[in-house]
Every structure is written in structure tokens, then in C-alpha cells.
Amino acid sequence: MKKMNGYSLHIATLLLGFAILVLTQVLPTENLRLGSEGMKELNSGWTLTYENQVFENQQIPVDINLKPGNTYTASRILDADFSSSTVLRIRSSMQELAIYLNGSLLYGKDKRASEASEASEAPPTPISRLAPPPASVWHLVRIPSGSGGKELMLQMSSPVAAFSGTINPIYYGPGEALLYDLVNKEFFGILISFGLMFIGIILLAASQFLRQLTDRRFLHLGLFAVSMSLWILSEARVLQLFTGNRFLIGSLSYVMVTYIPIPLIFYLRDIVLTGYKRILNVFSLVFAVLLMVNLSLQTSGIANLIETLPLTLISLIVLAGIILFLLFREAFGAGNIAAQKFLLYAAILVIFMFMEVAAFFFHGFNTISSFLRIGIFIFFVFLVFDSIRYINELLAKKKEAAFYEEMAFKDILTGGFNRNAFEREVDKLIKDPQHKEFRLVLMDLNDLKLINDTYGHKSGDQALELAYSAIDTAFSPYGMCYRVSGDEFACIMFDIREEIFAAGIVRMRAILRDKESEVPYRLGIASGSNIYKHAEQENFISFYHEIDSLMYQDKKRLKRAGRDIPL
């Protein structure tokens, strides 16, 4: 059976997917989706009361121009749908909300505090002097059965001018249906947020694995992705699905707006606008200080984060203007390819921003913010792909450099270390006071010229390979072996015992005798050895010549014994 190729596998996968889709349509089934029961609007017939004025039969949502801190109410009579228990969903935009049913407090800050104290015997938590930020939150309020015909009243106030007088749409129905609708409306934002978070975490992990590289683009892009993900999730108004902390719900979006520029500035500083590091460092410091000042003003109660937001936005506009000027200057004045690419990717983001504005003016409110999120995601993906391509090229170059560096210390014929490696190791040992002594062994393959002249250079190369193999087998367990010149070899032994050296010589010559049965010449190696001691040796060169002399004495002895005459 032939192995299925990639194309056939893709076709089979598509066919399987199509078959599953057909089965979902032809097989009988009931609707099992959670939250499939309908929810209803409660946005008409309201009576609005504010500043001693009453306005009946009003439609919500509505924005009333009120001063911060003023209290206003919206009330109406509940119809027959509320005869059975149901859930009310309303969003308070940085407002304190209290809900009354026939004049009795049904839901609110005081009600929640009272219920919490009744449920716990623990002493109340001391009041903090730190001021939490006002938060826009969802409220799911259980309306008891038998509420049909009763008056429902919402009482609201906000310390923030932008939201004082705001009443958001109200829906009611099963709790799971209200939650499903909330997630469904913001599903695209949640998807983009999770996608950016996933990519960001991978980039941060990759930056740790690639710490040996001086390039930090993965770190900067990872931090940018994570912070952008948190901002989008906060703007999607579903943060309460993940946390109930008021500080996070009320501050995360504003904190991220101030933080997001910092990793992007670092990316531009290190990758794109490398000639402007000083000015970009100043901007990163400005936003870091701005972040700390905004949080300090908020927690001290001097100013809310939304009130200091204009300063952050002005700083962003100034930063964007300066960076665009520098990018155009680098891209078209200096021919900076990285700046040209960044401008191209930024242009895609600008196109989606224009689509966002067009959707607003043509009343495509359902798509507002979707275009911007898509643009941000595509812009980021282009930066990531460009970075991956660069890192791959950088790793390939480092691998190539490592290969050539390794080859610089390798002997091509024998595959062992060469003289460069020998000199490097000797230099390291001499300069390292921890290595107080080591044994140096010098060896020479006898009669290499005679083997070359008699049997050819191919046989001479074969003799060198056999000689190195025998030396390495005998001595490498105790140190490192090298071919230092044409027919000369060296070993550095860290086990300096004489009996270990003698046993190595015996084993080496035994291996050579076994190999002589395979070649038409004899294999003989002369050797000399001594121990280098830091405290006694004045310099290594004289020590080397001393061992070289011992080796030639051994060579003469072997010749007199007749061991090295070719057959």
C-alpha cells in the first residue's frame, strides 16, 4: 500500500469535514445549546426623575446631561412576564447602582454588604485609605417571582462627568441566556484577545530559549501581545467572567493604554530606529512615569484614571507623530529597510482604522471596534512573521559560524582535533590556576615519508588515520588527543599517573599490531611524556621541547629494535 501523500491527506480531511456538516443537517436533533431560551428587552415605558423633573414613557438607553454625583432614577411597572422568577441584566458605567422593588432595596452596595456581614461571623475588614477606581460592571439581578405589577426603580449616580446621567439598555430572561448573549456579542474580541495572549506567551517563552542571542525582538513583541490582549479583553466588557476584583475591572484598560507603547518603543529602538535610541529611551521613560503617576493619583483619590486619560492620549499622539516622522525619514531618506517594512505594516493598520471610522458614519455600529481589532491582529502577525524570518536567518548564520569555528579546530583527515585546538587548550590550562598540573604526551608516526614514497599518499593518509584512531582509543578516556602536524600527535592527560600513561602506550601499540595485518606496512609510533607543573615550569615552550626530545629518543630506540621498517 502506497503511503498517503500530503495532498491526499488534505482532501480526505476536507471530505470528512463535509460529511460531518451534512450529518448535522440530515440527522434529527433538538436544540441542546446552553442559553438557547430567549431573553427580552426592558427598554421602554420608563419614568425618568432627575433634578426635580419627571419625564414619563421614556425609552432607554439614554444620556442625561447631569453634574457628577447627582442622583437620578428610572422606574416602571413590571408586566406579567415577571410573575415567575427571572434575571435582570444591566450595565452600570462607572456608576453606583441601587435597585428597588416596590420601595424595598433589592440590589445594591448596601444590600450586598449587609448580606455579606450576615453570612460571616468574621469581623468587618478595615476600610482602606486607598481609593479604588470607578468601574463599569455588569449586574445580574434575580427578580423574585410574583413581581408582576410591582414598581421597579433604578437609582444611579456617578462621580465621572462622562457617565453621569447614563442609563444603559436592560434585558431580562434566564441567567444562562443573558450570559450567552454577552459572550456571543463580544466573541470576536475575546477570540482576538486569546489569540494575542497565546502568541505572546509563545514569544516570551521563545525569548527565554534564545537568550544567547543579543536580539530581543521576541521579548518586546511578546510583552506587546500580552498587554494588547489584556486591553482588548477589558474593552470587550467581559472581564467579569474572569475576575471580580474591582481594581482590575476598573483600571486594566487604562493601565494597558499607558503600558502598551513601552514594549513597542523598545521594539522600534532595538530593531527599526536603532539610530534614535536616546529619544526613544526618553519616551519609554515618559510612559513609565506616566503610568506610575496615573496609578498614584487614582489610589490617593486625587484623580480617577479616566480623568488622567486625556494626558495619556495626548502623549500617544505626540509619540505617534514623532515616530512617523522618524520612520519616513529613515525609510525614504536613509533607505532603512526595517523602517520601510514597519511603515507597510502600519499602513495596513491605518486602512482598518479608516474602515472603523466609515462603519461609524454609515451606522454600522455592530462592526465598530471589530475592524480595529482585526487591524491590530494583522499588524502584529506581520511583525511576528518578519521577526521569525529574521531569527531563523540569524540562527542559520550562527550555526554556520559555529560550523566554521568547529572546522577551525578540527583535523579534516582524522576527524580529531588539530593544532589550533591543542594550542587553545594549552593556553587555557596554563592561565587557569586550578589546573596545577597535567601530563603532555607527544607522539610521532615513524617512516611516513617512506610509506608515501613506497605505497602512495593514499596509503600515507590511511596510516595517519589508523595512528590517530589507536592514539585516541588508548588515551581519550584520560584526556584529549590532537594531530598537531603532518605525522605528529599530542595528548593532554588530566590523570597524570605514570602507570596510566604506560598502560595507554601498551594498548596503543597492541591496536597498531592488530591493524598491521590489514596493511602492507608496519605501524610504529614513538612517544615522549612528562608532567607540567605550574609551580616548577618557567615556560611551556621549553617544556614542550623537552618532551619533543624525549620522543625522538624513543624514535631512535624503536628504529634500533627494528619495529618500524616497512614490509
C-alpha angles and dihedrals in degrees: 000000000000118000112256110249124222095260093054091048091054091049091050091050092051092048091050091050091049091049092052090049091052091049091053088058102042102039116084116248142156125232105271098166116130112244093021092133110098129256126208138216123248098190105119137068097037126153112217121204124187137140091007091303127120125204117185132204095018129167123229147246092065139159117214119193101239134154116254113273096024115133121229134174140208120198140173141161114262116234130223093284087078094060087098125047115278141161127252121209121201134155120221112206103214088317138130106238129197123177122203129191113202089339096309119116107251102167136005146100094289091047093051092047091050093049091047093052092048092050093052132051091198117113115263117271113256113256111257120231089216115098115229116215120258107258135206105226142170120243123204106192123188110226108204122236117267093040094124110120093019125118117254114199129187117202117194143172134168133197089208117086093213092060103031104117096018120136115183127208117284127215134180137193139091113349094236091051091053092049092046091052090050093052092041093054092050097034094113093052091047090050093051090046094051091045092053091045091051093049091044094054091048091050092049091050091047091051089058092050090049096048091124088069117084089217112099101181094116090055093050094045091046092054090045091052095048093047092045089049091054091048093051091046090051092047089050086067094228099106090114089069087068105031140013095201109128094208093055094043093048100039111028096087094048093043092051092049088060096040101044095073092057100070089039090054090050090050091052091044095052101033114020112019099032092153093062101054095131097056092042091050088054091052093048089051091048092055092044090053091044090054093052093045093050092051092046092051090048098047092044091053094239096117135356121239091248089055093054092044094092090062090052092048092049089051090050091051092050091047092049091050094050094044092049089051091050092045093052090045092051096039099048103018102042100022092239104177093195090055091048091053093047091051090051092052091045089052089060089054091049091052091056090047089056089049088053091053091046091051089053095051092045090050095247090148094157090066097044111124090010092089092049092050091050090049092050091049094048091045090052094045090054090052090049094049090047090050093047090052091050094047090049090053091046092050090048090052092048090048090050091047090048089050093052090044090052091047089053088063097038129090106227096207100049100023090231131111120294135215093279089058091046094052091045092053093045091050091050093049094048093050094045110084091197090070097068095169143002137172120249119203121191120193137181131198105231124230097004090150091053091050091050093048094045104038104016135257092284089063090045090055089048090053091052091050092049091047094051091045091054092046093048093047092050101042110021092085087067102037143320132313130211142183100225100178142348099305101358128100135184137199128197109206122195091189098071099183114132093223091056090052092047091049089051092053091050092050093046093053091046090056091049092051090053091051093050089075088066099049135052094236139059122257115219129167126192119207143191129186145175141158120262112217121189093212095052107032118083095194137355097233094065089044090052093050090050091057091042088057091050090051093054090049088055090048091056091047091052092049091052088052090053097234098130106050110119117241 
